[in-house]
Amino acid sequence: MNISKLSIVIPAYNEARTIHFILDKIKKVSLINDIDKEVIIVNDCSTDDTESAILNYIEQNKELSIVYYKHEFNKGKGAALHTGISKATGDYLIIQDADLEYDPSEYNLLLKPVINGFADVVYGSRFMGGNPHRVLFFWHTIGNKLLTILSNMFSNLNLTDMETCYKLFKTDLIKSIPLKEQKFGFEPEVTIKISRIPKIRIYEVGISYYGRTYEEGKKIGWKDGFRALYCITKYGLFG
């Protein structure tokens, strides 16, 4: 499979402290087959200095292709992803959180099944492979695995990590799907809807995970878990 450009979609909310670090990591990544990078940042109406941090970075790093968008009011992570996906011009796109939990140096792990002609969609799993994983939050892990199992029941997939941030999609394919979830319900919605596409080829690869504590800025909570459960039922049963 020939890919000329990868779009990297970054939803950002109150990430002034870490956004430049993740952009530095993206800048340093050399993609296989000399694939170009397009970075799309969507600021979901942050209340800290996220916007100035992004604009300063763009000004000082013109060699990295960065496109910046801003929501005028806070809509949620899913809404920021909808905006970023709609603006993507790459052959494929990958979702990247603005924190430091996921390592951009592993983009090539997700690209390889596509480059080799096997996959249309690739998920990066935190629960497989021998890469480093920070030891945190037993009940979060149990919750993630339970949600993945329930999602698999409705989608007939055998994923190990439905809630992962790292999802690589063929851009035309993901743009063709009507996505509705404005917040963290994006993950189960997109997974179930992707699974319904005839002859879709979905792969998983093991990735690293450098999880944050809530003191370090982690945002997802138990309410988001219940929303994910609702979305699995909603889209699993009623499409």
C-alpha positions as CSV (number, residue, x, y, z in Angstrom):
1,M,0.0,0.0,0.0
2,N,1.4,3.4,-1.0
3,I,0.8,6.2,1.5
4,S,2.1,9.6,0.8
5,K,0.8,11.5,3.9
6,L,-0.3,10.7,7.5
7,S,-2.6,13.1,9.3
8,I,-2.1,13.2,13.0
9,V,-5.2,14.5,14.8
10,I,-4.7,15.9,18.2
11,P,-7.6,17.0,20.4
12,A,-6.3,19.4,23.1
13,Y,-8.0,20.6,26.3
14,N,-5.9,22.4,29.0
15,E,-2.6,20.8,27.8
16,A,-0.4,23.9,27.9
17,R,2.1,22.0,30.1
18,T,2.7,19.1,27.8
19,I,1.6,20.0,24.2
20,H,5.1,21.1,23.1
21,F,6.6,17.9,24.4
22,I,4.3,15.7,22.3
23,L,4.9,18.0,19.2
24,D,8.6,17.6,19.7
25,K,8.2,13.8,19.7
26,I,6.1,13.9,16.5
27,K,8.6,16.2,14.8
28,K,11.4,13.7,15.5
29,V,9.6,10.7,14.1
30,S,10.8,9.5,10.7
31,L,7.9,7.6,9.1
32,I,8.6,4.5,7.0
33,N,8.7,5.0,3.2
34,D,9.3,8.7,3.8
35,I,5.6,9.3,4.5
36,D,4.8,13.0,5.1
37,K,3.2,14.2,8.4
38,E,0.3,16.6,8.7
39,V,-0.5,17.6,12.3
40,I,-4.0,18.8,13.0
41,I,-4.6,20.3,16.5
42,V,-8.1,21.1,17.7
43,N,-8.2,23.2,20.8
44,D,-11.5,22.4,22.6
45,C,-11.8,25.9,24.2
46,S,-9.0,25.4,26.7
47,T,-9.1,27.7,29.8
48,D,-5.3,27.6,30.3
49,D,-2.5,28.8,28.0
50,T,-2.9,25.9,25.5
51,E,-3.6,28.2,22.6
52,S,-0.5,30.4,23.2
53,A,1.7,27.3,23.7
54,I,0.5,25.9,20.3
55,L,0.8,29.2,18.4
56,N,4.3,29.8,19.8
57,Y,5.3,26.3,18.8
58,I,4.0,26.7,15.3
59,E,5.9,30.0,14.9
60,Q,9.2,28.4,16.1
61,N,8.9,25.1,14.2
62,K,7.8,26.0,10.7
63,E,9.4,22.8,9.3
64,L,6.6,20.7,10.9
65,S,3.3,21.0,9.0
66,I,0.7,22.0,11.7
67,V,-2.8,23.1,11.1
68,Y,-4.6,24.7,14.1
69,Y,-8.3,24.9,14.9
70,K,-10.2,26.2,17.9
71,H,-13.7,25.6,19.3
72,E,-15.3,28.7,20.6
73,F,-16.9,26.7,23.5
74,N,-16.0,23.4,25.0
75,K,-17.7,20.5,23.2
76,G,-15.7,17.4,24.3
77,K,-13.0,15.1,23.0
78,G,-15.3,13.4,20.4
79,A,-16.3,16.8,19.0
80,A,-12.7,17.8,18.7
81,L,-11.9,14.6,16.8
82,H,-14.9,15.2,14.5
83,T,-13.4,18.6,13.6
84,G,-9.9,17.1,13.1
85,I,-11.1,14.2,11.0
86,S,-13.1,16.5,8.7
87,K,-10.0,18.6,8.1
88,A,-7.5,15.7,7.4
89,T,-6.0,15.5,4.0
90,G,-3.7,12.5,4.5
91,D,-4.2,9.1,3.0
92,Y,-4.5,7.7,6.5
93,L,-5.0,9.4,9.9
94,I,-4.0,8.5,13.5
95,I,-5.4,9.9,16.7
96,Q,-2.9,11.3,19.2
97,D,-3.7,12.6,22.6
98,A,-2.0,15.9,23.7
99,D,-0.5,14.4,26.8
100,L,2.5,12.0,27.1
101,E,0.7,8.7,27.6
102,Y,1.3,7.5,24.1
103,D,4.6,7.5,22.2
104,P,4.6,8.9,18.6
105,S,7.8,6.9,17.9
106,E,5.5,3.9,17.6
107,Y,3.5,5.2,14.6
108,N,5.4,2.9,12.4
109,L,4.2,-0.1,14.3
110,L,0.6,0.8,13.3
111,L,1.6,1.7,9.8
112,K,3.3,-1.6,8.9
113,P,0.1,-3.7,8.6
114,V,-1.2,-1.1,6.2
115,I,2.0,-0.6,4.2
116,N,2.2,-4.4,3.8
117,G,-1.3,-4.5,2.4
118,F,-3.1,-6.3,5.2
119,A,-5.1,-3.7,7.1
120,D,-7.6,-0.8,6.6
121,V,-7.7,0.0,10.3
122,V,-5.1,-0.6,13.0
123,Y,-5.6,-0.3,16.8
124,G,-2.6,0.1,19.2
125,S,-3.2,-2.2,22.2
126,R,-1.9,-1.4,25.7
127,F,-2.7,-4.9,26.7
128,M,-0.5,-6.9,24.3
129,G,3.1,-7.1,23.4
130,G,6.2,-6.6,25.5
131,N,6.5,-2.8,25.4
132,P,6.7,-0.7,28.6
133,H,3.5,0.0,30.6
134,R,3.2,2.2,33.6
135,V,1.5,0.4,36.6
136,L,-1.6,2.3,37.5
137,F,-5.3,2.1,38.5
138,F,-6.4,-1.6,38.8
139,W,-10.1,-0.7,38.5
140,H,-9.5,1.3,35.3
141,T,-7.8,-1.7,33.8
142,I,-10.7,-3.9,34.8
143,G,-13.2,-1.3,33.4
144,N,-11.3,-1.0,30.1
145,K,-11.2,-4.8,29.7
146,L,-14.9,-5.1,30.5
147,L,-15.9,-2.4,28.0
148,T,-13.7,-4.1,25.4
149,I,-15.4,-7.5,26.0
150,L,-18.9,-5.9,25.7
151,S,-17.9,-4.0,22.6
152,N,-16.6,-7.2,21.1
153,M,-19.9,-9.0,21.8
154,F,-21.8,-6.5,19.7
155,S,-19.1,-5.9,17.0
156,N,-18.0,-9.6,16.7
157,L,-14.3,-8.5,17.0
158,N,-11.6,-9.9,19.2
159,L,-9.9,-6.6,20.2
160,T,-7.9,-6.4,23.4
161,D,-8.1,-2.6,23.8
162,M,-11.2,-0.9,22.4
163,E,-10.6,2.3,24.5
164,T,-7.0,2.9,23.2
165,C,-6.2,6.3,21.9
166,Y,-4.0,5.0,19.0
167,K,-6.4,4.2,16.2
168,L,-5.2,4.4,12.6
169,F,-7.8,4.8,9.9
170,K,-8.0,5.1,6.1
171,T,-9.1,8.7,5.9
172,D,-11.8,8.3,3.3
173,L,-13.2,5.4,5.3
174,I,-13.4,7.3,8.6
175,K,-14.9,10.3,6.9
176,S,-17.7,8.2,5.4
177,I,-18.9,7.2,8.9
178,P,-21.5,9.5,10.6
179,L,-20.1,10.0,14.0
180,K,-22.2,11.6,16.7
181,E,-20.6,11.2,20.1
182,Q,-19.2,14.5,21.4
183,K,-17.2,13.2,24.4
184,F,-15.5,10.0,25.4
185,G,-18.2,7.9,23.7
186,F,-16.3,8.3,20.5
187,E,-14.2,5.1,21.1
188,P,-17.1,2.6,21.3
189,E,-19.1,4.4,18.7
190,V,-16.4,4.4,16.1
191,T,-15.4,0.8,16.9
192,I,-18.9,-0.6,16.5
193,K,-19.5,1.4,13.3
194,I,-16.2,0.4,11.8
195,S,-16.9,-3.2,12.5
196,R,-20.1,-3.0,10.4
197,I,-18.3,-2.1,7.2
198,P,-18.3,-5.1,4.8
199,K,-14.9,-6.8,4.4
200,I,-13.2,-4.3,6.7
201,R,-9.7,-5.5,7.8
202,I,-8.9,-4.5,11.4
203,Y,-5.5,-5.3,13.0
204,E,-4.0,-4.7,16.5
205,V,-0.4,-4.1,17.4
206,G,1.1,-3.9,20.9
207,I,2.2,-0.4,22.0
208,S,3.7,1.3,25.1
209,Y,1.6,3.2,27.7
210,Y,2.9,5.9,29.9
211,G,-0.2,6.6,31.9
212,R,-0.9,9.7,33.9
213,T,-2.3,10.1,37.4
214,Y,-5.2,12.6,38.0
215,E,-2.6,14.9,39.6
216,E,-0.6,14.8,36.4
217,G,-3.7,15.7,34.3
218,K,-5.6,12.6,33.5
219,K,-9.2,13.5,32.7
220,I,-11.3,10.4,32.0
221,G,-13.4,9.2,35.0
222,W,-16.0,6.8,36.1
223,K,-18.8,8.8,34.5
224,D,-17.1,8.4,31.1
225,G,-17.1,4.6,31.7
226,F,-20.8,4.6,32.2
227,R,-21.2,6.7,29.0
228,A,-19.1,4.2,27.1
229,L,-21.3,1.4,28.4
230,Y,-24.4,3.3,27.2
231,C,-22.8,3.9,23.8
232,I,-21.9,0.2,23.4
233,T,-25.5,-0.7,24.0
234,K,-26.9,2.1,21.9
235,Y,-24.8,1.5,18.8
236,G,-24.5,-2.2,19.3
237,L,-28.3,-2.7,19.4
238,F,-29.6,0.2,17.3
239,G,-26.7,1.1,15.0
